[in-house]
């Protein structure tokens, strides 16, 4: 099984929150975990927000970020499917940011791992498997 991991699910795992155990098990079972290159910016921004708004020390944020960057087996450049993503965003009314993950999952016949309910719902409507 191939998993496309988004930043919401990665943060849940790295921060060892409520759903971390179940998500970690699925990640461990995967043949491959892939992310669009956008993931790097998004997961970096997640931990910047923790630093800015949650009083998490910067060194902790850096450690969490480094852990999150080690999860994917492969980072796929988004320029390879930007046009397709724009079309999907236009058709669904979702942001292009979210659609990069969905389109990547569709292209690789992968399962999309996200905690974003709206993205999960949209992906299912588009025939993309979700976790």
Secondary structure, DSSP 8 states (H G I E B T S, - for coil): -EEEE-HHHHHHHHTT-TTHHHHHHHHHH-SEEEEETHHHHHHHHHHHHHHHHS---HHHHHHHHHHHHHH-SEEE-GGGGHHHHHHHHHHH---HHHHHHHHHHHHTT-EEE---HHHHHHHHHTT-EE-
